[in-house]
Structures are given as C-alpha cells and as structure tokens.
Amino acid sequence: MANLLFFAVEMIVVSGFSLGASGLNMNYYFLSCPLAELIVKNTVNRALQNDPTLAAGLLRMHFHDCFIEGCDGSVLIDSNDNTAEKDSPANLSLRGYEVIDDIKEALEKQCPGVVSCADILAMAARDAVFFAGGPVYDIPKGRKDGRRSKIEDTINLPAPIFNASQLIKVFGQHGFSAKDMVALSGAHTLGVARCSSFKQRLTPVDPSLDSQFAKTLSKTCSGGDNAEQPFDSTRNDFDNLYFNALVSNNGVLASDQTLYTTPQTRNIVNSYAMNQALFFLDFQQAMVKMSTLDVKEGSKGEVRKNCRKIN
C-alpha cells in the first residue's frame, strides 16, 4: 500500500512538472548525459555509507542555496574578490561540499560542461533524503548556475530564533504555505544544532521547553558554543520523530518549538507526529516546489566547470 502511495505521488509530481516548471524537465539529461542521475545517486550513497551525518549536510545546503538567489548553486562558490555566501555565519556549519565536488568531477569526465552544479546539489539532496530512509521523489532538472555569491544576501535566511509568524512570513515571500513551511522544517529530523543557536533559550529557561530537556540542552552547552545537540533521537534517519519531539516540548531551536506552541501550525505538527506517511507526502511536494525557486535558465546562468568557481 505504501509503495502504491509513493508511486502515485511520484506520478503526480512528475505530471505536474515534466513539461517544465520554468522550462525545467524531469528528463533534461536523458540524451545529453544519460548516466547523470546514476552517478549522483551512487556518489551520494558511497558518501553516506562512510559518513551518515552528511545526509543532513546535503539537505541543508540545498535549502540554504535555494533561499538565496534561487536554486543556482551560489552557496558552493568560494570567496574570491568578495566574501561569498558560504562564509556567512549562517553557513559556516554547512557540510558536504566535497561530495558535490566528487559528483562534479565524475560528471565532467562523463559529459563535460553539461550538468550544472545547481542540479547536482538538488539531486544530491533528494538522494540523501532517500538513503536516510525518507520519501522517494523526483525533481525537474535544467537549472543553470548563478554568477553571484555575496555574504550580504544571506541576511534573508530564516534565523533559529524566529517565531512561527516570522517563519510563515519569510517562507510566504517564496510562495510557500504555512503547511509547506512546517513540512520543510521536518528536514530537522536529520542532523544537529550547535549550542550557539539555542543557548539563548536556557537563561532564563524558555517556558515552552520541557524542564528535563532544558537540563539536557544545558549539559550539551557545557561543551561550548560548537557542542552539538541532535534535533531528535534518530539524527541520521529521516522519520517523523522531530514532530513527536515538538509535541513533547523537546524542540531544540526556538524556531522548532514555536511550530507547536503557535495555534496556526500546531495541528499540522500533530498530524505529522501521528502520521509519518502524511509528512512524507507533504515534504516531497514542498521539496519539489523549493527546488524550482527562482531558477536561472539560458543566458541568465552558466554550467560551471568547477562548482567552487564562476567560469
């Protein structure tokens, strides 16, 4: 039954986008680089077998890319004449650049100058979700790489101290509903937060925080600002335990727990906590939507030879 559901969902997603959301296409590399999808999938699989924590890194990197200047691979560019996005305080904890480099190197050998870094990042995030046990979904391809990457643009990333109203507003500016926002927040089922992003909840203790969990977070922070706290008890598994944690007032970030304390989003959290299949369904649809944010096409972008440098 579950397999039929995911097959049906994939058909919905494919039929909605195959003829081109913004000119993108599910089979964009079918003729120009037929092994592209397989190369991405195999490289991501190998990387996650060596280090399962990279699933969270790849998913987060895709999100941080798309929210700034659209899904154009700008987060991958190294600082040169100006300070790039990746050197913003909000992006210093991003991980997985070497996985993207490995994929790009393999693709350049197979079909030079064809597959964009923006598409590589979008496909790698999709495959990371799958290999971590999350939903199967496909995304349209054909993004071009952007030529701009500036630290000042990252001011538009949602902050870990945002409340639900601020989150609804910032996601709404990108065309997402409150439900989309909560589903995408479920990406926090993977990975960890650093103490620096939640320590402000501990003195005084945030009333929305379970008292025992507050002690856990304080103990984590005794290791310093870079000490890490998993978002839920299965940090490398894509599941719905993140939402169960929110229901128990065990959200790590203020921007996590606010989803449960706010009436406008509480019912969505409850529904995902009770029904993992529903969360998977809404997450994959929101991810397809996110992957098509403000994409560059044609002469508005390029296909980088090296994901870290503009051609």
C-alpha positions in Angstrom: 0.0 0.0 0.0 2.8 2.4 1.0 4.6 1.7 -2.2 1.5 2.4 -4.3 1.1 5.6 -2.4 4.6 6.8 -3.2 4.2 5.6 -6.8 1.0 7.7 -7.1 2.7 10.7 -5.5 5.6 10.4 -7.8 3.3 10.3 -10.8 1.5 13.5 -9.5 4.8 15.2 -9.1 6.1 14.1 -12.4 3.0 15.0 -14.3 3.0 18.4 -12.7 6.5 19.3 -13.6 7.6 17.2 -16.5 6.6 19.7 -19.2 8.6 22.3 -17.4 8.1 24.4 -14.3 10.2 27.3 -15.6 11.3 25.3 -18.5 12.7 22.5 -16.3 12.3 18.9 -17.3 12.3 15.6 -15.5 14.3 14.0 -18.3 16.6 17.0 -19.0 19.8 14.9 -19.2 18.2 11.9 -20.9 20.2 12.4 -24.1 23.0 14.8 -23.1 24.2 12.9 -20.0 22.1 9.7 -19.6 24.2 8.5 -16.6 23.9 11.7 -14.7 21.3 10.5 -12.2 23.1 7.3 -11.5 26.4 9.0 -10.9 24.8 11.4 -8.4 23.0 8.6 -6.6 26.0 6.3 -6.4 28.3 9.0 -5.2 25.8 10.1 -2.5 25.3 6.5 -1.4 29.0 5.9 -1.0 29.4 9.2 0.9 26.6 8.4 3.3 27.9 4.8 3.9 31.2 6.4 5.0 29.5 9.2 7.0 25.7 9.0 7.5 25.7 12.6 9.0 26.3 14.0 5.5 22.6 13.4 4.7 21.7 16.4 6.9 24.5 18.4 5.4 23.4 17.9 1.8 19.8 18.6 2.5 20.6 21.8 4.5 23.0 23.0 1.8 20.3 22.7 -0.9 17.9 24.7 1.3 20.4 27.4 2.0 21.2 27.6 -1.7 17.6 27.9 -2.8 16.6 30.6 -0.3 19.3 33.0 -1.5 19.2 34.0 -5.2 17.2 30.8 -6.0 18.4 27.3 -6.6 21.5 28.3 -8.6 24.5 26.7 -6.7 25.6 30.1 -5.4 26.3 28.6 -1.9 29.0 26.4 -3.4 31.2 29.3 -4.7 34.4 30.1 -2.7 35.2 33.6 -1.6 37.5 35.4 -4.0 37.1 39.1 -4.8 34.2 39.3 -2.4 33.1 37.3 0.6 30.8 34.6 -0.7 27.6 33.1 0.8 29.4 30.1 2.3 31.5 32.3 4.6 28.4 33.9 6.2 28.0 32.9 9.9 24.7 31.3 8.9 26.5 29.0 6.5 29.8 28.2 8.4 28.3 24.9 9.7 27.3 23.7 6.2 28.8 20.3 5.2 29.1 18.1 2.2 30.9 20.4 -0.3 33.4 17.5 -1.0 30.5 15.2 -2.0 29.4 17.8 -4.6 33.0 18.2 -5.8 33.2 14.4 -6.3 30.0 14.2 -8.2 31.0 17.1 -10.4 34.4 15.6 -11.1 32.8 12.3 -12.2 30.2 14.1 -14.4 32.8 16.2 -16.1 34.7 13.0 -17.1 31.4 11.5 -18.4 29.9 14.5 -20.1 31.9 17.7 -19.8 30.2 21.0 -19.4 26.6 19.6 -19.3 25.4 19.1 -15.7 25.0 22.2 -13.6 26.2 22.4 -10.0 22.7 23.7 -9.1 21.2 20.5 -10.5 23.8 18.3 -8.8 23.0 19.9 -5.4 19.2 19.5 -5.9 19.7 15.8 -6.9 22.2 15.1 -4.1 19.7 16.5 -1.5 16.9 14.3 -3.0 19.1 11.2 -2.9 20.3 12.0 0.7 16.7 12.0 1.8 16.1 8.7 0.1 19.2 6.9 1.5 18.3 8.2 5.0 15.0 6.4 4.8 12.9 9.3 3.6 10.4 9.5 0.8 11.1 8.8 -2.9 10.5 11.8 -5.1 11.9 13.2 -8.4 12.7 16.8 -9.3 12.8 18.5 -12.7 16.3 19.4 -13.9 17.7 22.1 -16.1 18.8 24.7 -13.6 21.8 26.9 -14.6 24.5 28.1 -12.1 24.4 31.6 -10.9 27.3 34.0 -11.1 26.6 36.0 -7.8 27.5 34.8 -4.3 27.7 37.6 -1.7 27.6 37.3 2.1 25.2 40.1 2.5 22.5 38.2 0.7 22.4 35.6 3.4 20.5 38.0 5.7 17.4 36.6 4.1 17.9 33.1 5.6 15.4 32.3 8.4 17.0 32.6 11.8 16.9 29.9 14.6 15.2 32.5 16.9 12.3 33.2 14.5 8.8 32.6 15.8 6.1 31.0 13.7 4.7 34.3 12.4 8.2 35.3 11.2 8.7 31.9 9.6 5.3 32.0 7.9 6.1 35.4 6.5 9.6 34.6 5.2 8.5 31.3 3.6 5.4 33.1 2.3 7.7 35.5 0.4 9.0 32.5 -1.5 5.4 31.2 -2.3 5.2 28.6 0.5 2.1 28.0 2.6 2.3 27.5 6.4 1.9 23.8 5.8 4.8 23.8 3.3 6.9 25.6 5.9 6.1 23.1 8.7 6.8 20.2 6.3 10.2 21.7 5.2 11.0 22.3 8.9 10.7 18.5 9.2 14.2 18.3 7.5 15.4 18.8 11.0 14.6 15.1 11.5 18.2 14.9 10.3 21.2 16.4 11.9 22.2 18.5 14.9 22.1 22.1 16.1 25.1 23.9 17.7 24.7 25.3 21.2 25.3 28.8 19.9 21.9 28.6 18.1 19.8 27.6 21.1 21.7 28.7 24.3 19.5 31.9 24.5 16.6 29.6 25.5 18.4 28.4 28.6 18.9 31.6 30.7 16.2 32.1 31.7 14.7 28.8 30.7 12.2 29.2 27.8 8.8 28.3 29.2 8.0 26.3 26.1 10.9 23.9 26.9 10.4 20.7 28.8 12.3 21.1 32.1 14.2 17.8 31.8 15.1 18.6 28.2 16.3 22.0 29.3 18.8 20.2 31.6 19.9 18.1 28.6 20.5 21.2 26.5 22.4 22.9 29.3 24.6 19.8 29.6 25.3 19.9 25.9 26.2 23.6 26.1 28.7 22.9 28.9 30.9 21.7 25.9 30.9 25.2 24.4 29.2 27.1 21.6 30.1 24.4 19.0 28.8 21.5 21.1 26.1 19.6 19.1 22.6 18.5 20.1 20.6 16.2 17.7 17.2 17.5 16.7 15.7 14.2 17.6 16.7 10.7 18.9 17.5 9.4 15.4 19.7 12.0 13.9 20.7 10.1 10.7 17.2 8.6 10.0 14.6 10.5 8.0 11.4 9.9 10.1 8.7 11.9 11.9 10.4 11.8 15.4 11.2 15.5 15.1 7.5 16.3 15.3 7.0 13.9 18.2 9.8 15.8 20.0 7.9 19.1 19.4 4.7 17.6 20.9 6.8 16.7 24.0 8.2 20.2 24.2 11.6 18.8 23.2 12.3 21.1 20.3 15.9 22.2 20.2 15.6 25.6 18.4 13.1 28.3 19.3 12.1 28.1 15.6 11.3 24.4 16.1 9.2 24.6 19.2 7.3 27.7 18.0 5.6 25.4 15.4 3.9 23.6 18.2 3.2 26.5 20.6 1.5 28.5 17.8 -2.2 27.6 17.2 -1.8 28.3 13.4 0.7 25.5 13.0 0.1 23.2 16.0 -2.4 21.0 14.2 0.0 20.4 11.3 2.7 19.3 13.8 0.2 17.0 15.5 -0.9 15.4 12.1 2.8 14.8 11.1 3.6 13.4 14.6 0.7 10.9 14.2 1.1 10.1 10.5 4.6 9.7 9.0 3.2 8.9 5.6 1.4 12.3 5.5 4.6 14.1 6.5 6.5 12.3 3.7 3.8 13.2 1.2 3.8 16.9 2.1 7.6 17.0 2.5 8.3 15.7 -1.0 5.8 18.0 -2.6 7.3 21.0 -0.8 10.8 19.9 -1.8 9.9 19.8 -5.5 8.4 23.3 -5.1 11.5 24.5 -3.3 13.9 23.0 -5.9 12.3 25.2 -8.6 12.7 28.5 -6.7 13.9 31.4 -8.9 15.9 29.1 -11.1 18.3 30.5 -13.7 17.9 29.4 -17.3 19.6 30.1 -20.6 21.9 33.0 -20.6 20.9 34.0 -17.1 23.3 31.4 -15.8 26.1 29.0 -16.8 27.3 25.4 -16.3 30.3 25.7 -14.0 33.3 23.5 -14.8 34.2 23.7 -11.1 31.4 24.2 -8.6 33.6 26.4 -6.4 34.4 28.9 -9.1 32.5 31.0 -11.7 33.7 30.1 -15.2 
